[in-house]
Amino acid sequence: MSTQQGTNKGEMPVAETVSLANLVSYQEGSVVSRTILKRATGTVTLFAFDEGQGLSEHTAAFDAIAQILEGEAEITVAGKALPTKAGEAVLLPANLPHSLKATTRFRMMLTMIRS
């Protein structure tokens, strides 16, 4: 009898050690994303940005944490530019404009809390 819970297609494996950075691959000239956990209360999404790629300024209805897994990015929140590198994270508050730009190729994990 299996005690593992089922996961949605594409989600990270249950009860296994994984390298988060290896769950999303770089693609030349692109931004690639993969949602590894999606629940009513929030999502966890991995991103891989090729150098020079980014997300233009936008807002979100919920707080999110952008955690850099490898590489470097400039994350701008409400006009404040924050150079951010692997091992660092930035809180992106709900309803404040923010943007991201890859200063080198980088991978990040975005955790959004829907409350």
Protein Blocks (a to p, Z undefined) as FASTA:
>chain_A
ZZbdcddehiacehiacdfklmpccdehiacdddfbdcfkbccddddddehiacdddddf
bdcddddfbdcddddeehiacdddehiacdddehiacddddfbdcddddddddZZ
